[in-house]
């Protein structure tokens, strides 16, 4: 099984491995002193508060998922996600409550521009690690850049444009909260990985690349 995983990721070159390992170590240090403690504190919040926060973040994610549904030819999913965004933003009070699921509009998988490029046949390019943001590839980082070029409506109304109701702080707070929410949901998984991995850097790299392939091919775990 291990050799199979390695073969799946062999085509993706780790062009800057020595630098990547240094940045990875830096990120691990930040995680220990900042993100892990914050995630543990977040886990102590009442379940309704955490669920509401996750719902809001998921609802915001649809502003990127919907255009990528369309770009990937997933017209049905684009329609469902559009209705989910409208219903949850209104009846669900800015997305705090997932009212759309109650009406049978079940949550779809997230899509992003990196996934869209992948479905179009664009190769990953080199694997590398960004400070704070973590693992990525050339393709996925270009996909992220599309967000700041107008591909993310939430970014547009908070950072790119001077709007009356939102500002830059709202966008960056949502990004940080999203990271903490993800970390809190995976505390045990990361702890187990840290204890069992001989080379944590290589394990994270392999898991990231496999996860991206699953998402591009829409394979359920």
N, C-alpha and C positions, 0 to 999 in steps of 0.2 A: 504493500500500500504506500509506503514511504517513497519507493522508487517511482511509483505511478504519479504521485504528487509532484516529484521533482521534474519528471518528464513533461508534465502539463505546464510547468512554469519555465522550462529550459529556454524557450524562445525569448522570454523577457530578460534582457540583460541588466545586470546591476552595475551600470557603467561607473558609478562613483561610490563604490562600496565602502572604501575607507572613510570618506567624508560622511556618507550616510550613517555609518556606525557611530561616528562622533555626534552627529545631530540626534540620532536615536538615543544615545546615552544622555544627552542634554534633555530630551523630551521625557525620558524616564525619571530624571531628577525632578523636573517640573511636576510630573504626575504624583510623585511621592510627597512633595511638600505643598502642592496646591490642589490638583484635581481629584486625587484620591480622597483626601480629607473632606473636600467640598461634596463629593459624591456620597460619602458616608453620612454627612449631615443632611443631604438631600433625601436620603433613604429614610431618615427619621421623621420627615414631614408626613402629615396624615395622607393616607392613600388617595382620598378625593382630590387633594391639592396636586399630588404627583400625576394622577390620571388627567386632570384638567390641563396641567402644563404640557403633558405629552400630546394631548389632543390639539391644543393650540399650535404647537410646533408642527404636528402632522398636517394640520389644516394649511399652515403657511407653506409647507413643502409642496402643496398642490400647484402653486403659482409657477413652479419650475417643472413639475411632473407633467402638467397638462400640455404645454407646447412640445415636450419631448414625446409624449404619447402620439401627438399628431405627426411629428417628424419621423417617427418609427412606424407609422401606419396603423397605430392602435386606436382607431377612431372610436370604437365602443368604450374603451377605457377612458379616452379623453372626455367623452360625454358624461360618463359616470363620475369622473373626478371633478368635472365642471359643476355638476349638480351637487356633489358633496361640498364643494367650496362655497357655493351659494347658500345651501341649506344650513351648513354648520356655522357660517359667518353671520347668519341672521338668526334663525331659530335656535342655533347652538350657542348664541352669545359669544361671538368672535372666535368660535371654535372650541370653547371650553367643554361643551358637551357634544358627543358624536351622535347628533340627532339623525343624521343621514343613514347610519347603520340601522337604526330603529325602523326606518322606512324601506329597508331592504337594499340600500345603496352601500354595499360592503366596501371596505377599504381596499384599494389596489396597491400594488408594489410601487415604490418610489422609482422615478426615472430621472436621469440627469443627462447633461450634454455629453459627458464622457461615455455613457452607455449608448447614446445615439450614435456617436462616432464609431463605436465598436460594432453596432449593428450595420453600419454602412461599410464596414470592412477596413476601417483605419486601425493600424497596428498600435500596440501599446507604447512602443518606444522604450526608452530606458526607464527603469524603476529608480525612484529616489525618495528621500525623506525630507519633508519640510519642517522647519522649527515650529513647534506648537501644533501645527496642522497634521503632521504625521505622514504616513505612507501615501504615495501617489505614483503616477507614471506621466510621461510627457503628454500622452493623449488625455488623461484625466485632468491634468493641470490646465491644458488648453480648454478643456470643457468647463472648468471652473472659471476661467478667464471670460468665457462667454457671458457669465452672469453679470460681470461688471460692465459689459458692453451692451447691456440692455436685455439680456435673457432672463433676468430675475425681476419680476414686478415688485417684489418686496424690497429689493435693493434699490430699485428706481425711486420708490416713494419715500425712502428713508435717507439714503446716502446721496444718490445721484441728483435728486431734485429737492428743492426747498419747498416742502409741503407744510400745510398749516397744522396737521395733527400728528405727524411723525417726524423724527429726526434721526441722525446717525446713531445715537445711543441706543435707539430701539432695535436697529438692525444688529449691532454688535452684541447687545444683551441677548437677543434671540439666538445668535450663533453660539455664544458661551453657554447659555442654558441648554441648548441642544447637545453640546458636548458633555456637559455634566449629567444630563438625563441619560444619554447613551452609556456613559461610564458607570452610572449607578445601576443600570439594568444589567451590566455585565461584570460586576465586582467579583463574583465567585469564579466566573470563567477566566478572567484575567489572572486572578490569584492562582488558580489551578495551572494555567499556562506557565506562569513564572516559576512555579515549583517543579514542574515536570519537564520543561524545555532545557535541553543541553545548550542550545544556542537560541536565545529568545529573539534576537534580531532576525535570524533566518526563519523562525517559526511565524513571526508576525508578517514577514514578507510573503511567505507561502500562503498564509491564510488570506491576506489582502488580495493577492492575485487570483486565488481560487474564487473568492467571494465576488470579485468583479466579473469573472467569467460566468458565474452562475447568474448574476443579475443581467448581463448582456444577453444571455441565452434564455432568460426567464425560467430558470430551473429552480423548483422549490427545493429547500433544504430537506 
